[in-house]
């Protein structure tokens, strides 16, 4: 009996201190918000990515949320595998799954840096940060429905998603469609304060836990990508790497002035790269995160590629030209 009690106490040890208790409490509350959103017809990936971007949750919380909600609570079918081949495009997957009005699909991709990416095949922007998907990398597919759908149908949907991911053509299935058309897509406004205005009731286009965003002055809703990891491969991230990143980001913003590039390090938003990336501060193998915010983030995968090179021993390729010269990278 005493041994059993000891094991039980160890399992709850994280709750014995205030910090652990508060962390667990925040996780439970946030998970319940996600549960409400999924119950209202939202894709969980569309709820997780904005929460990751504004630091309401952290990467280590993604898998527990997926498991308790999709697998346990909502009884999604799921399957995991290491990718059998490299995936360059998901346009076919995007077009077909968009017609499955009775099925929600969530894909979870783990990249070479250990980053976990929740992905909705119907929303292409977050895919730009992870494509191409490399062979042998791990991916999990969840498929579920708010309708009364048999588990065999959901299992078949998971199989069809993998076929589509590898470029196969499949026939449409009536069982994947629903007359209720509950599929919804979440858009968030990134760091643009909304004017105070009365709201009678939650809009049908937004879950109750997420207030309807107000359009920024440009007339569209700003989106923010999930945080994307860039591992430092230089021995140290020194002044040369800093200058390379500055010129890469400057080139990106020159082409896309309506967008913004956000830098993150150890969960903290970094406003001044120089203030953080001092000689010896960030070392080989340490990830630096970035996000792109704006109405329509473009060329995110290319930006990631250049930032990776800028964090490598090859950073000098971005330092050519006279001071003030803007590189034509995009």
N, C-alpha and C positions, 0 to 999 in steps of 0.2 A: 504493500500500500504506500509506504513512504517513497519507494522508487518511482512509482507512478505519479505521486504528487509532485516529486522533484521534476519529472519531465514536463508535467502540466505547467509548473511555475516557470520553467525555462522557456516554454512556448509563448508565455505572456510577458516575458522579461522586458520587451520593448515598451510595454505600457507602464512599467514601474517608475519611469521618470517623466517629468513634465514634457520634455522635448519630444520623446517618443509618443506619449499620449496625444499631444497636440498634432503631431504629424499624422498619426492614425486617424484622428478625428477629422482633419481636413481631407484626408484621402476618402473617408467614408462619405462625407458631405458632397465632395466633387463627384464621386462615383454615382451617387444618387441623382445628381443633376444630369449626368450622362444617361442614366437609366430613363429619366423622364423624357429626354430628347429622343432616345431610340424608340420609346413607346409612342411618341408623337410622329414617328415615321422618318426620323433623320438617320442618315448613315453615321455610324459611330466614328469613322475616320474624319468626317467633316466637323465633328465636335472635338476630337482629340487634338487635331493639328492647331487650331487657334488657341486652345488651352496650353499647348506646349510653347507656342510662340510668345504668349504673354506671361509665361512662367507660373500659371496656375497649377500646372502639374510638371513633373520631371520625367525623364526618359524611363527611369526604373519603375514608374507606376503604370506604364503602358500595358505590359503583359498581364499584370493582375487585373486591370480594368477589363481588358479583352476577355480574359478567362471567366471572371465572375459574371459579366453581363452577357456576352454573346454565347458562351458555352453553357453556363449554368442557368442564368435567369431566362434568357430568351430562346434557349435551345437551338442555336444555330448549328448546322452541320459544318464540319471543318476537316481539313486535311493539310498536312505539311509535306514538303519535299525540298530537296536541293535541286535547283534549276538544271534541267537536262541540257539546255543550250543557252547561249546568250540571247537576250531579248532586247531588240533595238527600238521597237515601237509598240505601243498599245492602242493604236488607233482602231484596229479591228475589234479588240476587246471593248473599247469605249463605245463604239457604235452599237454593238450587239447587246451589251448589258443594259444600255440605256432603254432598250425596249422591254426589259423584264420588269414591268411595273409592279409585280407582286413579290419580287425578290430583292433583298438588299445584299450586296456583296462587299466585304471588307477584306483587303489583302494586306498582309504585314510582311514587309521586306526587311531583312537584316543585311546591311552592307559590310564591306570588308573592314571598315573601321569600328564595327560593332554598333552602328547606329540603327535604331529601330524606327521604321517608317510606316505608319498606318496610311493606307491608300484606298481611295474610293475610285473604282475604274471609270466612273461617270464624270469625274472632275479631273481634268488633265494637268492643271497647274502644279500640284505637288509631285507629279510624276517627272517633271522636268528636272527636279533635283536629284533623282535617283537613276534615271535612264542613262546609259544602257544597264540593264540588269545582268550581272555577270554569271556565267555558268558556275554551278556548284554552290552558289550562295543560297541561303535558306529563305523560303517564302511560305507563308501560311495563308490559306483561303478560308474565309467564313462565308456561309450563305444562310440567310434566314428570312422570315416573313412574319408580318403581323396577321396575315390571313391564316386560315386553318389549312395548312399545307402539310402533306405527308412527309415524313422524314426521308423517304426514298426519293422524293422530288428534290429536296434540298441537297441530298448526296449527289444526285445527278447534276444539279446546278454547279456544285463544286468541281465535279469532273469536267463539265463543259467550260468552266472558267480557265482551267489549266490548258485545255485544248485551244481555246481562243488566245491565251497568253503565248502559246507556241506558234500561232499563226494559222491554225486550222479553221475551216469553215464548218459551221454547224447549222442545223435546221432549227427554226424557232419552235418553241413548245408552248402550247396554250396554258399549261400548268404554271408557267412562269409569269403569267399576266394576271392583273387584278383590276376589277372595276373601281376599286376605291382610290387607286392611284395615289398612294400615300408617300411616294418618294419625294424627298425634299433635299434642298441643298443649302448649306450654311455659308453665308458670307459675313465677314467681320470688317469693321473699320479699324485700320491700324493707326493708333496714336493720333487720332483727330478728334478732339473733344466735340461731343454732340451738343447742340443747343438744347436748353431745357424746354420741354413741350409736353402738354398733357397727352396721356395715352389712355384711351378708354379700356382697352383690353388687348391681350397679346394677339399679334397678327397671326394668321394661319400659316404664314411663311417662316415663322420663327418659333422655337420652343419657348415655353414660359420662362426657363432659366436663363435665356439669352435675350437681352433687350434688343428690340429692332434698331439697327444702326441708322444714323442719319447720313444722307449723302454729303460728301465733302464739297468744297466749292467747285471742284472740277465737274461735278454732276454725276459721278459714278461711285460705287462702293470700293473702298480700298481692301485688298486682301493681303495677307502676310503668309509666306510659305512657312513650312515647318523649319526648325533649326537644322542646318546642314553642317555636318562635321568635315573639317579639313585638317588632316593630321600633318604636323610639322615633320618634314623629312630631312631638313637641314640639321646639322649638329646642334645649332642654336638658332632661334628666331631673332636675328640681330637687325641692326639698322638697315642693312641692304634689303632684307625681307620686308621690313616695314615700308620702305620706299616703294618696293615692287607692288605691295598690296594697295598703297595709296594710288599709284598710277593705274592699276587695273580697275579699281573702283571708280576713279575719276573718268576713265574711258567708258565704263558702263553707264555712269550717270550722264555723261555727255550725250550718249545716244538715247538714253531713256530718262530725261530730266524729271518726269512725273513719278519716277520710282525712287526708292530709298534702300540702301544696303545697311542692315543692322548687324553689328558685331557683338558676339557673346563669348565670355570666357568664364568657366567655372560657375555658370548660372547667372552671371552678372552682365548687364548691358554695358558695353564699352563705347563711350562717346568720343574719346580721343585715343586713337591707336598708339600714339607715342607714349601716353601715360602708362600703358600696360606693357607693351612689347619692348622692354628695355633689354640690353645685353644680358643674357643669362637667365632672364625671367621665364621664358617659354622654351622648353627644350625638345629635343628629338622625341617623336612619338606622342607628344601632347596634342589633343584636338582643340582647335579653335572653331567656334560655330558662327554661322552667318545666316541671316534671313533676308528675303527681299520683300518689301512692302510696296503696295501700289494697286491701282485699279486692275492692271493686267500684267503681272510679272512675266517677262520674256527672257529667253536665253539664259535661264538659271543654270542649266547644266554646263554651258560654256563658261559662265562666270566661275562655277566651282572648279572647272578644269584649270583655268588661269590662276585662281587663288592657290590651288594645290601646287602648281609650278612655282608660284611666287613664294611659297613656304618651303621650297626645296633648295638644293644647292644650285639650281639653274635660275635663280631669281634675277641674275644680271641681264637676262634677255629682255627684261621689262624696264631697264634703266637707260636705254639708248635715247638719243635725242637731247636737244637743248632743254634747260630748265623751263618749265611752263608748257612744254610740248605735250599735247594730248595724244596718246597712242590710239591707233585705229584698230581696236581688237574686236569690236562688235559691229 
